[in-house]
Amino acid sequence: MAANVERLSAKLRENPDDGPGWATLGRSLAALGRFREGADALGEAERRMPGNAPVLADRADILAMAQGRKFTGEPDRLIAAALQADPSNLKALALAGTSAYDRGDYATAALHWRRYTSLMQPGDP
């Protein structure tokens, strides 16, 4: 996987406007445990694809991991932006619930998680 990340990085140096490429790089770096670099790559994707809920939610998740699993600050802002862009984004709803739970706001956490489960389809993992 590390070799694939390096190849993708090289392609992005040649074609830096490839938003989906930056998103793939960010997710790949996060899978390697390189959260800060992954968040930076997803930031590049976000600049090229503004308002993209999956990118915003993934960046929030990865930034929270880089911050010791804390959603305070930028991750919470990104979650809110993802939900504004797509109120039905499952990852953003799950993250919003987790962030609220971590803050001790259990009622808000339950609202987000209920919305999440109401959107799931039979057979979803």
Secondary structure as a PSIPRED ss2 file (coil, helix, strand):
# PSIPRED VFORMAT (PSIPRED V4.0)

   1 M C   1.000  0.000  0.000
   2 A H   0.000  1.000  0.000
   3 A H   0.000  1.000  0.000
   4 N H   0.000  1.000  0.000
   5 V H   0.000  1.000  0.000
   6 E H   0.000  1.000  0.000
   7 R H   0.000  1.000  0.000
   8 L H   0.000  1.000  0.000
   9 S H   0.000  1.000  0.000
  10 A H   0.000  1.000  0.000
  11 K H   0.000  1.000  0.000
  12 L H   0.000  1.000  0.000
  13 R H   0.000  1.000  0.000
  14 E H   0.000  1.000  0.000
  15 N C   1.000  0.000  0.000
  16 P C   1.000  0.000  0.000
  17 D C   1.000  0.000  0.000
  18 D C   1.000  0.000  0.000
  19 G H   0.000  1.000  0.000
  20 P H   0.000  1.000  0.000
  21 G H   0.000  1.000  0.000
  22 W H   0.000  1.000  0.000
  23 A H   0.000  1.000  0.000
  24 T H   0.000  1.000  0.000
  25 L H   0.000  1.000  0.000
  26 G H   0.000  1.000  0.000
  27 R H   0.000  1.000  0.000
  28 S H   0.000  1.000  0.000
  29 L H   0.000  1.000  0.000
  30 A H   0.000  1.000  0.000
  31 A H   0.000  1.000  0.000
  32 L C   1.000  0.000  0.000
  33 G C   1.000  0.000  0.000
  34 R C   1.000  0.000  0.000
  35 F H   0.000  1.000  0.000
  36 R H   0.000  1.000  0.000
  37 E H   0.000  1.000  0.000
  38 G H   0.000  1.000  0.000
  39 A H   0.000  1.000  0.000
  40 D H   0.000  1.000  0.000
  41 A H   0.000  1.000  0.000
  42 L H   0.000  1.000  0.000
  43 G H   0.000  1.000  0.000
  44 E H   0.000  1.000  0.000
  45 A H   0.000  1.000  0.000
  46 E H   0.000  1.000  0.000
  47 R H   0.000  1.000  0.000
  48 R H   0.000  1.000  0.000
  49 M C   1.000  0.000  0.000
  50 P C   1.000  0.000  0.000
  51 G C   1.000  0.000  0.000
  52 N C   1.000  0.000  0.000
  53 A H   0.000  1.000  0.000
  54 P H   0.000  1.000  0.000
  55 V H   0.000  1.000  0.000
  56 L H   0.000  1.000  0.000
  57 A H   0.000  1.000  0.000
  58 D H   0.000  1.000  0.000
  59 R H   0.000  1.000  0.000
  60 A H   0.000  1.000  0.000
  61 D H   0.000  1.000  0.000
  62 I H   0.000  1.000  0.000
  63 L H   0.000  1.000  0.000
  64 A H   0.000  1.000  0.000
  65 M H   0.000  1.000  0.000
  66 A H   0.000  1.000  0.000
  67 Q C   1.000  0.000  0.000
  68 G C   1.000  0.000  0.000
  69 R C   1.000  0.000  0.000
  70 K C   1.000  0.000  0.000
  71 F C   1.000  0.000  0.000
  72 T C   1.000  0.000  0.000
  73 G C   1.000  0.000  0.000
  74 E H   0.000  1.000  0.000
  75 P H   0.000  1.000  0.000
  76 D H   0.000  1.000  0.000
  77 R H   0.000  1.000  0.000
  78 L H   0.000  1.000  0.000
  79 I H   0.000  1.000  0.000
  80 A H   0.000  1.000  0.000
  81 A H   0.000  1.000  0.000
  82 A H   0.000  1.000  0.000
  83 L H   0.000  1.000  0.000
  84 Q H   0.000  1.000  0.000
  85 A H   0.000  1.000  0.000
  86 D C   1.000  0.000  0.000
  87 P C   1.000  0.000  0.000
  88 S C   1.000  0.000  0.000
  89 N C   1.000  0.000  0.000
  90 L H   0.000  1.000  0.000
  91 K H   0.000  1.000  0.000
  92 A H   0.000  1.000  0.000
  93 L H   0.000  1.000  0.000
  94 A H   0.000  1.000  0.000
  95 L H   0.000  1.000  0.000
  96 A H   0.000  1.000  0.000
  97 G H   0.000  1.000  0.000
  98 T H   0.000  1.000  0.000
  99 S H   0.000  1.000  0.000
 100 A H   0.000  1.000  0.000
 101 Y H   0.000  1.000  0.000
 102 D H   0.000  1.000  0.000
 103 R C   1.000  0.000  0.000
 104 G C   1.000  0.000  0.000
 105 D C   1.000  0.000  0.000
 106 Y H   0.000  1.000  0.000
 107 A H   0.000  1.000  0.000
 108 T H   0.000  1.000  0.000
 109 A H   0.000  1.000  0.000
 110 A H   0.000  1.000  0.000
 111 L H   0.000  1.000  0.000
 112 H H   0.000  1.000  0.000
 113 W H   0.000  1.000  0.000
 114 R H   0.000  1.000  0.000
 115 R H   0.000  1.000  0.000
 116 Y H   0.000  1.000  0.000
 117 T H   0.000  1.000  0.000
 118 S H   0.000  1.000  0.000
 119 L H   0.000  1.000  0.000
 120 M C   1.000  0.000  0.000
 121 Q C   1.000  0.000  0.000
 122 P C   1.000  0.000  0.000
 123 G C   1.000  0.000  0.000
 124 D C   1.000  0.000  0.000
 125 P C   1.000  0.000  0.000
